[in-house]
Amino acid sequence: MAEFVIKVADERGRVQEQTQTAATAEELRARFAHAGFHVFSVRARSGFSLLARRKVKLEPFLIFNQQFLTLIRAGLPILGSIQMLAKNQKLEHFAAQLDDVAARVKTGESLSGAFEAQSGFPVMYTTTLLAGERSGNLQEVLERYVSFQRISLTFRKKLVASLIYPCVLMTLVTGLMFFMFAVVVPQFAVLYDQMGSKLPTMTVYLLAFGTWLNHNLLWIVLIFLGTAAGLYRFAVTERGKDFIDGFRIGLPVFGKIWLKYQVALFARTLSTLLTGGLPLVPSLDTAARSISSRRVSKAVGASITTVREGKSLAEALINTNVFPDLAAEMISVGEQTGALPQMLNSVAEFFEEDVATALTASLALIEPAILIVMGVVVVIILISLYLPIFSLGQAGGQG
C-alpha cells in the first residue's frame, strides 16, 4: 500500500484535498468516484524521481499530441500508440515519462491517471483526458486540446518574437556602456594624468567613475551574481511569487498587457474544458491552476465559492475586482444565451488581439527611446573625454 494525495469535489462542489492509502492511484480514484465525488487529481505523496518532475516544453508536447491523435484516428490502440511515440521521442526525459505512462496503462491504469502520475504535464491536459474517458469521446477531446495548444503556442511565439529586438537592443546598449566605462574611460584617465593639466569638472567625475568601475569590477560582478541568486531563491517562494506577480501587474503599461494576457488564457482554458464536458466548478478549479498570474489564479479560485452559492460566473468574476469589466460583460451574455464556451472563446480572441496590438505599440515607442538614451549617454561621455583636448587646442592657438 502507498500513500496518495487526492483532490476531490463533493456533490455541492466543495473542493477538498486528502491523504489516503491505496494499492494504486487508479484504485483510489475509482473508490472516490463510486462514492459520488468528482476527482481532480491523484498523486503519490513521495517517490517521484527528478526526471518525472521535469515539465515538458509546450512545442514537443504539442507535436506528441498531434501524432498521438493521428494514430488514434487511424485506429491504433492507445497503448501501442504511446509505445510507438515513446520509441521515436528524442527528448530523453519525455521518452522516459511516456514509457512510464505505457507501463501504467498496460497494468490497467487509466490514461489520465498514468499521465497525472508523472507530475510533469499540465493539469489541464490530465483533466481533459479524464473528461474524455468518462464521456467516451477521447478523440474529440484530444482534438480540442490540440487546437487549444496550437493557438496558445502560436500566440506565445508572436509575443516572444516581438520582444526579441528590444532585448537585443538593450543588451547591446548595456555592453557598449560597460565597454566605454571599463576600457575606454580608464585609458583616457591615464593619458590626462600624464599630461597633468587641469580638467573640466564633468571630465573629472567621469574619469573617477570609470577608474572606480575598473578597479572594483570583480566585486561588482560578485555582488550582481549574489543578488541574482538571492532574488531567484526569493522568487521560488510563495511570498516571492506573489510579490513578483503584483509587481508585474503594477507596471505602468505592461501591467495591463500582462493582466489581459492572463484573462485571455483563462477564457480559452475554461472554454476548452467546458466544451469537453466538465462541469463549471471543476473547470474553474483546473483553469485557476493553469494560469501563471497568482492574482488572477486566486481571483478565479475565489469565484468558485460564489458560483457554488448559485450566483453567475460573471457576477463572481466582477466581485474579485481583478477581471476587466468587458470580459465579465461578455461572459454574462454567454451565460444568458446558453453559449458560454463560445463566448469565452470570443473573450480570448478579443483580449489576445488587444494584447498583440498594445504590445506592438508599446515596443514601437520603447525602441526609439532606448536609442535616444543611448545616444545621449554616448554624447555626454564623448564630450567629457574630448573637452580637455579641445581646451588644450584653443590654449595652444591663443599662445
Secondary structure, DSSP 8 states (H G I E B T S, - for coil): -EEEEEEEE-TT--EEEEEEEESSHHHHHHHHHHTT-EEEEEEESS---HHHHS---HHHHHHHHHHHHHHHHTT--HHHHHHHHHHH--SHHHHHHHHHHHHHHHTT--HHHHHHTTS-S-HHHHHHHHHHHHHT-HHHHHHHHHHHHHHHHHHHHHHHHHHHHHHHHHHHHHHHHHHIIIIIHHHHHHHHHHHT----HHHHHHHHHHHHHHHTHHHHHHHHHHHHHHHHHHHTSHHHHHHHHHHHHTSTTHHHHHHHHHHHHHHHHHHHHHHTT--HHHHHHHHHHT-S-HHHHHHHHHHHHHHHTT--HHHHHHHTT-S-HHHHHHHHHHHHHT-HHHHHHHHHHHHHHHHHHHHHHHHHHHHHHHHHHHHHHHHHHHHHHHHHHHHHHHHHHH-
